[in-house]
């Protein structure tokens, strides 16, 4: 696996996530100089969560940062970058077509814990034991914790992404947790229809930078 293009999405004052691409500054005195520039792409919270799930499934390296002042009271550490390990959905109730949306965050230092809903000490894990089982939850002070997507959007300012190349063995249809039985067929039909062949076709080997 090798690193590719890098970009990040910043949460704007209007509540949308704006994509900022990391591009060279073309500084003759410093050929390594680079900075973030908007490419005009924006998403609301709903769209952005789905996009993050796609990036995660494709093997991108994700991180987050820009903790807001209110987040410090909830155990989040400002001026620090965190790993974004997983982006998941879990059905709320077996007989309802509604889903919790989660992200798993980890402090690379291995310390510090989220204190809000779905924290390690939250009673929600006992209220929804099937969620704990689905996410593989275990209580431990390791700097990793789950947050519901709505809370993540309240307290974090940006999400970073690094595209990673794929090998030929990675060509496969996407399988989503909520449709495990039908996803392979759906992936093949969608991929073949949209990208001619091989389920996901050529698009699986890169993420569009347009």
ABEGO torsion letter per residue (X at the ends): XBBBBBBBBBBBAAGBBBBBBBBBAGBAABAABBBBBBAGBBBBAAAAAAAAAAAAAAGBBBBBBGBBAAAAAAGBBBGBBBBBABBBBBBABAABBBBBBBBBBBBAAGBEBBABBGBAABAAAAABAAAAAAAGBBBBBAGBBBBBAAAAAAABABBBBBBBBBBAAABBBBBBAABAAAAAAAAAAAAAAAAGBGGAEAAAABBBAX
